[in-house]
Amino acid sequence: MIDAVIFDLDGVLVRTDGLHYRAWKVIADAEGIEFDERINDQLRGVSRMESLEIILRRATRAYTPEEKQALAERKNAIYRDLLQSLCPADVLPGVNELLSGLSARDVALAVASSSKNARTILDRCGLTQRFGVIVDGNDISRSKPDPQVFLMAAEKLGIPPERCLVVEDAEAGILAARRAGMHVFGIGTPRNLPGVEPIAESLSQVNVATLIGRN
């Protein structure tokens, strides 16, 4: 029995990958570091500092901790400016319908994201009130694939992990959910989420019955 559904944010409810890419691209270009969409794919589901470390692997010099912090803060400032363009129209297809269907069946809903900007994104897109619990990068000390964010969401919901389903689009998030002892539903394709079942390309292809087995 699934009593709670815990959603990742970026790429599941709202697509902000392009905004992240644009912000990181500004940073990488200014530093003369190679960065493209292929490299950007490696950043999905991981924290800001971990993303920066991945980007800096291609740098021609070493960076001090202070320099890394400054780069991360500059990236976040650029990204937060870009977030101001978000609105309810940016909610991905099928999301609102699915959330309404789950709520009508008394399924508890949460967002668990490594992003420190999750609440801003939810507010801009008019989604905040749809969720009983929101856990983001400001609440945790260990980002995905560590299960902390999902376990914290389950604890705040008051529902055991084994009765929670996580909806995720990134391998790091899938691994974190499994480590938390939760059920998983993948958003993506077998190519970018190998071995993940069940799976759908977007929530527009999902209804309550296919997600949690309830009509």
C-alpha angles and dihedrals in degrees: 000000000000112000099167137034117204115198130203110221115216111067094004107060101007129012110230097148090107092054092050090049093051092050095047090045091058090052095045094047092050089053094044093243123146111249130162140152092277091058090042090060088066090062096062114122097003131107127267095254092046089050090052091051090054091051093047092056085084095048120115094222140037121260126217120233088252092053091048091051091050092050092049092049092048091050091051092050090053091046094049090053089053091049090066088076092062120107138161089280088069093066106113120252115277096017101107093043092051094046090051091050093050093047091050088058093049093249110157114238131208140166118221114184136159088217117107087207096058095112092049091051093048091048093049091049096045094242103114096095092052092073130067092201133028120187118179143162092289091063101048138064097199123049129209133323079047107084095224097108093052095043090050091051091050091048092051090048090049092230125126115250093241089062094051128092120204121208109205140163101192131073091228090055093046090053091047092052092049091049088052090057093245133137116256136215115187126217110204137043134302086253096062096029103038115190095012117132135209098032139163132181092237142350088259085078093050133082132178094268095051091045103047105002096250125124 
